[in-house]
């Protein structure tokens, strides 16, 4: 399906059907809530809920999990004209468990439909019509073919004058740090907006101090770097200025997808005309509100809820 508005944001990557562990009901059974995941897919929904026209580029299996994603995106108004369907490969699935140490993931993504999505599958019309194209380390880690698809989309975006956004989202189980750093930093070298997290950046660069990490990514070429610091908020930087954006106070139960919510909300607010600092404050609030519910997608707040929280914070 396709939305009536031309998508201003185009995301590319791998959606995954989510099963998120719920609190024990007392009878010893482990219950799981079905939902949706995949970093750039989460970001796409987050942006759509902030009022921006979004499209997603990927491949799904012709299976129940794939049908669920098509239903989700139709409800959210995400353009799926760039989604390919596969009869041979499945839609990926993952499980989230919770403990005192935080949340852990168990993935079933081998030979997923998204991993076979290649350069020829990228919708040139969607990319060339976008204002921002967003990808991530996971978008490129799932296969060499998927990595090439992202580089192709980046090239199309740059040729068309669109901006490129990139979230590091390094997953050691998918590829070794040295290869990940080479590919991710090559992509960020062609990006306008870099969205690393502190843990990712430390693994990829060997640096641990936030200001040094921001300096590293600015030297690669982006004009905006938003370093996600978890409960410590965000360090936002341009070549001329930098700001500490505190985390919004919340009652967290599940941080799954919080960084993706930040990414989608931040890009949405930039598209809607916010200066980077205002966009980062808004996105930090959206990410915190997401953490108050279980699952990567269901708790992502709408614009009305984020604005209400910001109004209360200001008051």
Sine and cosine of phi, psi and omega as CSV:
sin_phi,cos_phi,sin_psi,cos_psi,sin_omega,cos_omega
0.00,0.00,0.22,-0.97,-0.05,-1.00
-0.65,-0.76,0.62,-0.79,0.04,-1.00
-0.99,0.15,0.29,-0.96,-0.02,-1.00
-0.96,0.29,-0.52,0.86,0.01,-1.00
-1.00,0.05,0.55,-0.83,0.09,-1.00
-0.92,0.38,0.80,-0.60,-0.05,-1.00
-0.88,0.48,0.84,-0.54,0.05,-1.00
-0.99,0.14,-0.45,0.89,0.02,-1.00
-0.87,-0.50,0.78,-0.63,0.07,-1.00
-0.86,-0.51,0.84,-0.55,0.02,-1.00
-0.94,-0.34,0.53,-0.85,-0.02,-1.00
-0.72,-0.70,0.69,-0.72,0.00,-1.00
0.28,-0.96,-0.52,-0.86,-0.13,-0.99
-0.83,-0.56,0.91,-0.41,0.15,-0.99
-0.99,0.17,0.50,-0.87,0.00,-1.00
-0.65,-0.76,0.77,-0.64,0.10,-1.00
-0.93,0.38,0.72,-0.69,-0.13,-0.99
-0.95,-0.31,0.63,-0.78,0.19,-0.98
-0.82,-0.58,0.94,-0.34,-0.17,-0.99
-0.95,-0.31,0.85,-0.53,-0.04,-1.00
-0.88,0.48,0.71,-0.70,0.00,-1.00
-0.97,-0.24,0.29,-0.96,0.03,-1.00
-0.83,0.55,0.62,-0.78,0.00,-1.00
-0.88,0.47,0.80,-0.59,0.00,-1.00
-0.97,0.22,-0.02,1.00,0.06,-1.00
0.97,-0.23,-0.17,0.99,-0.02,-1.00
-0.98,-0.21,0.15,0.99,0.06,-1.00
1.00,0.05,-0.13,0.99,-0.01,-1.00
-0.99,0.13,0.55,-0.83,0.12,-0.99
-0.99,-0.13,0.87,-0.50,-0.01,-1.00
-0.96,-0.29,0.62,-0.79,-0.04,-1.00
-0.81,-0.59,0.71,-0.70,0.05,-1.00
-1.00,-0.03,0.83,-0.56,0.04,-1.00
-0.97,0.26,0.69,-0.72,0.02,-1.00
-0.41,-0.91,-0.48,-0.88,-0.11,-0.99
-0.73,-0.69,0.53,-0.85,0.02,-1.00
-0.48,-0.87,-0.21,-0.98,-0.12,-0.99
0.97,-0.26,0.88,-0.47,-0.25,-0.97
-0.83,0.55,-0.79,0.61,-0.03,-1.00
-0.97,0.26,-0.40,0.92,0.11,-0.99
-0.93,0.37,-0.65,0.76,0.09,-1.00
-0.88,0.47,-0.69,0.72,0.00,-1.00
-0.88,0.47,-0.61,0.79,0.02,-1.00
-0.88,0.47,-0.70,0.71,0.02,-1.00
-0.91,0.41,-0.66,0.75,0.02,-1.00
-0.85,0.53,-0.70,0.71,0.01,-1.00
-0.91,0.42,-0.66,0.75,0.01,-1.00
-0.88,0.47,-0.63,0.78,0.00,-1.00
-0.95,0.32,-0.23,0.97,0.09,-1.00
-1.00,-0.06,0.05,1.00,0.13,-0.99
0.99,-0.14,0.33,0.95,-0.01,-1.00
-0.95,-0.30,0.60,-0.80,0.06,-1.00
-0.97,0.24,0.81,-0.59,-0.15,-0.99
-0.77,-0.64,0.54,-0.84,0.16,-0.99
-0.80,-0.60,0.44,-0.90,0.02,-1.00
-0.83,-0.56,0.66,-0.75,0.03,-1.00
-0.91,-0.41,0.86,-0.50,0.00,-1.00
-0.14,-0.99,-0.08,-1.00,0.19,-0.98
-0.78,-0.63,0.60,-0.80,0.03,-1.00
-0.85,-0.52,0.43,-0.90,0.18,-0.98
-0.97,0.24,0.48,-0.88,0.15,-0.99
-0.99,0.16,0.98,0.22,-0.09,-1.00
-0.54,-0.84,0.13,-0.99,-0.03,-1.00
-0.84,0.54,-0.61,0.79,0.02,-1.00
-0.90,0.44,-0.68,0.74,0.05,-1.00
-0.89,0.46,-0.64,0.77,0.04,-1.00
-0.88,0.47,-0.60,0.80,0.01,-1.00
-0.90,0.44,-0.64,0.77,0.03,-1.00
-0.92,0.39,-0.66,0.75,0.03,-1.00
-0.88,0.47,-0.63,0.78,0.05,-1.00
-0.90,0.43,-0.70,0.71,0.02,-1.00
-0.85,0.53,-0.78,0.63,-0.08,-1.00
-0.91,0.41,-0.54,0.84,0.07,-1.00
-0.90,0.43,-0.68,0.73,0.02,-1.00
-0.90,0.44,-0.60,0.80,-0.08,-1.00
-1.00,0.06,-0.15,0.99,-0.02,-1.00
0.98,0.19,0.39,0.92,0.04,-1.00
-1.00,0.09,0.79,-0.61,-0.01,-1.00
-0.92,0.39,0.82,-0.57,-0.01,-1.00
-0.93,-0.37,0.29,0.96,-0.02,-1.00
-0.91,0.42,-0.31,0.95,0.04,-1.00
-0.99,-0.16,0.22,0.98,0.01,-1.00
-1.00,-0.06,0.79,-0.61,0.06,-1.00
-0.99,-0.13,0.50,-0.87,0.01,-1.00
-0.89,-0.45,0.66,-0.75,-0.06,-1.00
-0.88,-0.48,0.71,-0.70,0.12,-0.99
-1.00,0.08,-0.31,0.95,-0.11,-0.99
-0.99,-0.17,-0.46,0.89,-0.12,-0.99
-0.89,-0.45,0.54,-0.84,-0.06,-1.00
-1.00,0.01,0.26,-0.97,0.22,-0.98
-0.98,0.20,0.68,-0.73,-0.05,-1.00
-0.94,0.33,0.41,-0.91,-0.03,-1.00
-0.69,-0.72,0.53,-0.85,0.13,-0.99
-0.55,-0.83,0.35,-0.94,0.02,-1.00
-0.89,-0.46,0.61,-0.79,0.07,-1.00
-0.90,-0.44,0.80,-0.60,0.12,-0.99
-0.89,-0.45,0.38,-0.93,-0.08,-1.00
-0.81,-0.59,0.61,-0.79,0.06,-1.00
-0.49,-0.87,-0.03,-1.00,0.02,-1.00
-0.88,0.47,-0.42,0.91,0.01,-1.00
-0.99,0.15,-0.11,0.99,-0.03,-1.00
0.88,-0.47,-0.41,-0.91,-0.02,-1.00
-0.98,-0.21,0.59,-0.81,0.02,-1.00
-0.83,-0.55,0.40,-0.92,-0.09,-1.00
-0.84,-0.54,0.58,-0.81,0.13,-0.99
-0.78,-0.62,0.89,-0.46,-0.15,-0.99
-0.96,-0.28,0.58,-0.82,0.17,-0.98
-0.78,-0.63,1.00,0.06,-0.12,-0.99
-0.77,-0.64,0.05,1.00,-0.04,-1.00
-0.86,0.51,0.76,-0.65,0.02,-1.00
0.85,0.53,0.55,0.83,0.04,-1.00
-0.91,0.41,0.32,-0.95,0.05,-1.00
-0.86,0.52,-0.64,0.77,-0.03,-1.00
-0.90,0.44,-0.51,0.86,-0.02,-1.00
-0.94,0.35,-0.29,0.96,0.03,-1.00
-0.99,-0.11,0.02,1.00,0.01,-1.00
-0.96,0.29,0.88,-0.48,-0.10,-0.99
-0.86,-0.51,-0.04,-1.00,-0.05,-1.00
-0.81,0.58,-0.63,0.78,-0.03,-1.00
-0.93,0.36,-0.29,0.96,0.00,-1.00
-1.00,0.06,-0.20,0.98,-0.04,-1.00
-0.95,0.30,0.79,-0.62,0.04,-1.00
-0.97,0.24,0.96,-0.30,-0.01,-1.00
-0.90,0.44,-0.59,0.81,-0.03,-1.00
-0.89,0.45,-0.69,0.72,0.00,-1.00
-0.91,0.42,-0.71,0.71,-0.04,-1.00
-0.91,0.41,-0.71,0.70,-0.05,-1.00
-0.93,0.37,-0.39,0.92,0.01,-1.00
-1.00,0.01,-0.08,1.00,-0.08,-1.00
-0.99,0.12,0.37,-0.93,0.18,-0.98
-1.00,-0.03,-0.56,0.83,0.05,-1.00
-0.68,-0.73,0.69,-0.72,0.13,-0.99
-0.92,-0.40,0.78,-0.62,-0.12,-0.99
-0.87,-0.49,0.76,-0.65,0.04,-1.00
-0.66,-0.75,-0.02,-1.00,-0.05,-1.00
-0.48,-0.88,0.12,-0.99,0.10,-1.00
-0.87,0.49,-0.61,0.79,0.04,-1.00
-0.91,0.41,-0.62,0.78,0.04,-1.00
-0.80,0.60,-0.55,0.83,-0.05,-1.00
-0.99,-0.16,-0.33,0.94,-0.09,-1.00
-0.98,0.21,-0.38,0.93,-0.15,-0.99
-0.95,0.33,-0.35,0.93,0.09,-1.00
-0.10,-0.99,0.35,-0.94,0.08,-1.00
-0.89,0.45,-0.58,0.81,0.01,-1.00
-0.90,0.44,-0.69,0.73,0.03,-1.00
-0.91,0.41,-0.62,0.79,0.05,-1.00
-0.87,0.49,-0.68,0.74,0.03,-1.00
-0.91,0.41,-0.58,0.81,0.03,-1.00
-0.88,0.48,-0.66,0.75,0.02,-1.00
-0.91,0.41,-0.71,0.70,0.03,-1.00
-0.88,0.48,-0.59,0.81,0.04,-1.00
-0.91,0.42,-0.70,0.72,0.03,-1.00
-0.89,0.46,-0.64,0.76,0.03,-1.00
-0.88,0.47,-0.69,0.72,0.02,-1.00
-0.88,0.47,-0.68,0.73,0.05,-1.00
-0.88,0.47,-0.68,0.73,-0.02,-1.00
-0.89,0.46,-0.72,0.69,-0.02,-1.00
-0.90,0.44,-0.65,0.76,0.03,-1.00
-0.88,0.47,-0.55,0.84,-0.05,-1.00
-1.00,0.03,-0.07,1.00,0.00,-1.00
1.00,0.08,0.21,0.98,0.06,-1.00
-0.99,0.13,0.42,-0.91,0.08,-1.00
-0.99,0.12,0.39,-0.92,0.04,-1.00
-0.86,-0.50,0.74,-0.68,0.06,-1.00
-0.89,-0.46,0.61,-0.80,-0.05,-1.00
-0.60,-0.80,0.79,-0.61,0.06,-1.00
-0.96,-0.26,0.81,-0.59,-0.09,-1.00
-0.86,0.52,-0.78,0.62,0.01,-1.00
0.57,0.82,0.89,0.46,0.00,-1.00
-0.98,0.22,0.79,-0.62,0.05,-1.00
-0.85,-0.53,0.97,-0.26,-0.07,-1.00
-0.85,0.53,-0.44,0.90,0.00,-1.00
-0.94,0.34,-0.33,0.94,-0.04,-1.00
-1.00,0.00,-0.54,0.84,0.00,-1.00
-0.27,-0.96,0.42,-0.91,0.00,-1.00
-0.93,0.37,0.43,-0.90,-0.11,-0.99
-0.86,0.51,-0.62,0.78,-0.04,-1.00
-0.90,0.44,-0.71,0.70,0.02,-1.00
-0.92,0.38,-0.67,0.74,0.02,-1.00
-0.86,0.52,-0.70,0.71,-0.01,-1.00
-0.88,0.47,-0.66,0.75,-0.02,-1.00
-0.89,0.46,-0.73,0.68,-0.04,-1.00
-0.95,0.31,-0.75,0.66,-0.04,-1.00
-0.88,0.48,-0.69,0.73,-0.04,-1.00
-0.96,0.26,-0.46,0.89,0.14,-0.99
-0.91,0.42,-0.65,0.76,0.03,-1.00
-0.93,0.36,-0.71,0.71,0.00,-1.00
-0.90,0.43,-0.48,0.88,0.08,-1.00
-0.89,0.46,-0.29,0.96,0.06,-1.00
-0.95,-0.31,0.14,0.99,-0.07,-1.00
-0.98,-0.17,0.37,-0.93,0.09,-1.00
-0.99,-0.11,-0.46,0.89,-0.08,-1.00
-0.76,-0.65,0.84,-0.54,0.05,-1.00
-0.92,-0.38,0.72,-0.70,-0.07,-1.00
-0.80,-0.59,0.91,0.42,0.01,-1.00
-0.98,0.20,0.34,-0.94,0.21,-0.98
-0.96,-0.27,0.33,-0.95,-0.05,-1.00
-0.88,0.47,-0.72,0.69,-0.01,-1.00
-0.89,0.46,-0.71,0.71,0.02,-1.00
-0.86,0.51,-0.76,0.65,-0.10,-1.00
-0.90,0.44,-0.61,0.79,0.04,-1.00
-0.89,0.45,-0.68,0.73,0.01,-1.00
-0.92,0.38,-0.58,0.81,-0.10,-1.00
-1.00,0.07,-0.47,0.88,-0.09,-1.00
-0.92,-0.40,-0.35,0.94,-0.11,-0.99
0.99,0.15,0.01,1.00,0.01,-1.00
-1.00,-0.06,0.46,-0.89,0.00,-1.00
-0.81,-0.59,-0.32,0.95,-0.02,-1.00
-1.00,0.08,0.80,-0.59,-0.07,-1.00
-0.80,0.60,-0.68,0.73,-0.03,-1.00
-0.91,0.41,-0.60,0.80,0.04,-1.00
-0.92,0.39,-0.61,0.79,0.03,-1.00
-0.91,0.42,-0.70,0.71,0.03,-1.00
-0.87,0.49,-0.68,0.73,0.04,-1.00
-0.86,0.52,-0.68,0.74,0.01,-1.00
-0.85,0.53,-0.75,0.67,-0.07,-1.00
-0.96,0.29,-0.54,0.84,0.09,-1.00
-0.90,0.44,-0.60,0.80,0.01,-1.00
-0.91,0.41,-0.42,0.91,0.04,-1.00
-0.94,0.34,-0.40,0.92,0.07,-1.00
0.69,-0.72,-0.42,0.91,-0.01,-1.00
-0.87,0.50,0.51,-0.86,0.06,-1.00
-1.00,-0.03,-0.23,0.97,0.06,-1.00
-0.71,-0.70,0.77,-0.64,0.13,-0.99
-0.81,-0.59,0.82,-0.58,0.09,-1.00
-0.89,-0.46,0.97,-0.23,-0.02,-1.00
-1.00,0.03,0.91,-0.42,-0.05,-1.00
-0.99,0.15,0.82,-0.58,-0.10,-0.99
-0.91,-0.41,0.33,0.94,0.01,-1.00
0.90,0.44,-0.79,-0.61,-0.04,-1.00
-0.91,0.41,-0.25,0.97,0.02,-1.00
-1.00,0.02,0.02,1.00,0.06,-1.00
1.00,-0.03,-0.67,-0.74,-0.12,-0.99
-0.65,-0.76,0.65,-0.76,0.21,-0.98
-0.98,-0.22,0.92,-0.39,-0.06,-1.00
-0.97,-0.24,0.70,-0.71,-0.05,-1.00
-0.58,-0.82,0.55,-0.83,0.26,-0.97
-0.84,-0.54,0.12,-0.99,0.04,-1.00
-0.86,0.51,-0.38,0.92,-0.08,-1.00
-0.98,-0.18,-0.47,0.88,-0.12,-0.99
-0.57,-0.82,0.31,-0.95,0.18,-0.98
-0.53,-0.85,0.48,-0.88,-0.09,-1.00
-0.65,-0.76,0.55,-0.84,0.18,-0.98
-1.00,-0.08,0.85,-0.53,0.02,-1.00
-0.95,-0.30,0.93,-0.38,-0.05,-1.00
-0.94,0.34,0.42,-0.91,0.09,-1.00
-0.94,0.33,0.56,-0.83,0.09,-1.00
-0.97,0.25,0.69,-0.73,0.00,-1.00
-0.93,0.38,0.69,-0.72,-0.03,-1.00
-0.44,-0.90,0.07,-1.00,0.08,-1.00
-0.92,-0.38,1.00,0.08,-0.15,-0.99
-0.96,0.27,0.63,-0.78,0.14,-0.99
-0.83,-0.56,-0.38,0.92,-0.05,-1.00
-0.36,-0.93,0.90,-0.43,-0.02,-1.00
-1.00,0.02,0.05,1.00,-0.01,-1.00
-0.82,0.57,0.84,-0.55,0.06,-1.00
0.99,0.14,0.10,0.99,-0.02,-1.00
-0.90,0.45,-0.69,0.73,0.02,-1.00
-0.91,0.42,-0.54,0.84,0.04,-1.00
-0.94,0.34,-0.62,0.78,0.06,-1.00
-0.89,0.45,-0.66,0.75,0.08,-1.00
-0.85,0.52,-0.75,0.66,-0.07,-1.00
-0.87,0.50,-0.78,0.62,-0.03,-1.00
-0.90,0.44,-0.64,0.77,-0.01,-1.00
-0.94,0.34,-0.64,0.77,0.02,-1.00
-0.88,0.47,-0.74,0.67,0.00,-1.00
-0.91,0.42,-0.62,0.78,0.02,-1.00
-0.87,0.49,-0.71,0.71,-0.03,-1.00
-0.93,0.36,-0.55,0.84,0.11,-0.99
-0.89,0.45,-0.68,0.73,0.02,-1.00
-0.89,0.46,-0.60,0.80,-0.01,-1.00
-0.98,0.19,-0.04,1.00,0.14,-0.99
0.94,-0.34,0.02,1.00,0.03,-1.00
-0.93,0.37,0.55,-0.84,0.24,-0.97
-0.93,0.37,0.40,-0.92,-0.07,-1.00
-0.80,0.60,-0.65,0.76,-0.03,-1.00
-0.91,0.42,-0.70,0.71,0.04,-1.00
-0.90,0.44,-0.65,0.76,0.02,-1.00
-0.89,0.45,-0.64,0.77,-0.01,-1.00
-0.93,0.37,-0.64,0.77,0.04,-1.00
-0.90,0.44,-0.68,0.73,0.04,-1.00
-0.88,0.48,-0.75,0.67,-0.07,-1.00
-0.92,0.40,-0.58,0.81,0.05,-1.00
-0.90,0.44,-0.59,0.80,0.05,-1.00
-0.93,0.37,-0.70,0.71,0.02,-1.00
-0.87,0.50,-0.67,0.74,-0.01,-1.00
-0.90,0.44,-0.65,0.76,0.02,-1.00
-0.91,0.41,-0.67,0.74,0.00,-1.00
-0.90,0.44,-0.58,0.81,0.05,-1.00
-0.86,0.51,-0.58,0.81,-0.06,-1.00
-0.93,0.37,-0.17,0.99,-0.03,-1.00
-1.00,0.09,0.03,1.00,0.06,-1.00
-0.69,-0.72,0.28,-0.96,-0.01,-1.00
-1.00,0.08,0.60,-0.80,0.04,-1.00
0.98,-0.18,0.37,-0.93,-0.02,-1.00
-0.98,0.20,-0.52,0.85,-0.17,-0.99
-0.93,-0.36,-0.72,0.70,-0.10,-0.99
-0.79,0.62,-0.68,0.74,-0.06,-1.00
-0.99,0.11,0.00,1.00,0.01,-1.00
-0.86,0.51,0.82,-0.57,-0.10,-1.00
-0.97,0.23,0.40,-0.92,0.16,-0.99
-0.99,0.15,0.19,-0.98,0.03,-1.00
-0.86,0.51,-0.64,0.77,-0.02,-1.00
-0.87,0.50,-0.65,0.76,-0.02,-1.00
-0.94,0.34,-0.64,0.77,0.01,-1.00
-0.90,0.43,-0.71,0.71,-0.01,-1.00
-0.90,0.43,-0.60,0.80,0.05,-1.00
-0.89,0.45,-0.67,0.74,0.02,-1.00
-0.91,0.41,-0.64,0.77,0.03,-1.00
-0.91,0.41,-0.63,0.78,0.05,-1.00
-0.89,0.46,-0.68,0.73,0.03,-1.00
-0.91,0.41,-0.60,0.80,0.02,-1.00
-0.91,0.42,-0.68,0.74,0.00,-1.00
-0.92,0.40,-0.55,0.84,-0.01,-1.00
-0.96,0.30,0.00,0.00,0.00,0.00
